[in-house]
Amino acid sequence: MNKKQKVLKAKKLTTFNKKNLNNWMNLTKKERYNLSKQDSINYMDRRKLLLDEIRTEYKKISRKNSERKIKKK
């Protein structure tokens, strides 16, 4: 295999599961490292977005609660 084929092969594997275990193990160490690094980056991005959503929801809820308390007084 030449480098171009290996790169194309690496791009096809987007996730690790039982079905593609053999394909995953056939990759070179560097390719596996790069794929896992990319997965890690994607995970962190999704986590940051989710945390931002949670924070904004919490702010909305806390504002509503504080407005209700002010109206009750």
N, C-alpha and C positions, 0 to 999 in steps of 0.2 A: 504494500500500500504506500502510496505517496502522501505527502502532507495534506494535499487538497482533499483527498478522500477521508483522511482522519478528521479534518476539521468539519466536513459535512457530516460525518458519522457522529461527532460530538454534539453537533447542533440538534440532531434528531432526538437525543435523549434529554428530555426536559425534566423528568421526575424519576425517582428511584422507586421501584416496586418489584414484586416477585416475577412479574412477566419479563422485565428487561434486565434481570440480574446477570445473565450470561453476557449480554451486550455491554453492560456496565463494567463487568470484570475484564472484558476484552480491550477496554480503553487503556491508554497509558496512564501512568501515575499523574502526570501533569494535566492531562485532559480531565481526569476525575477530580483533581484539585480545583481546576478552573470551573467545572460544572458545580461543584459543591460551594465554591466561593460565590458564584452567581446566584445560586439558590439562597444562600445566606443573605446576600444583599437584597434580593427580592423579598425575603421574609421580613427583614428589618424595615423595608419601605412600607410593606403592608401593615406592620405593627405600628409604625409611626402614624400612619393614616387613621388606623383604628383608635389609637390613643387620642388623636386630635378630635375625632368624632365624639368620643366619650367625654372629653373635656368640655366641648361646646354644649353637649346635652346636659351635662351637670350644671354648667353655668346658667342655662335656660331654666332648669328646674329650680335652682337655688334663687334665682331672681323672682320667679313666680311665688315661691314660698315666702320670700322676704316682703313682697308686695302684699300678700295676703295678711301677713302679720301686722303690717303697717295699717292696713284698712280695718283690721279688727280693733286696734287701739283707738 
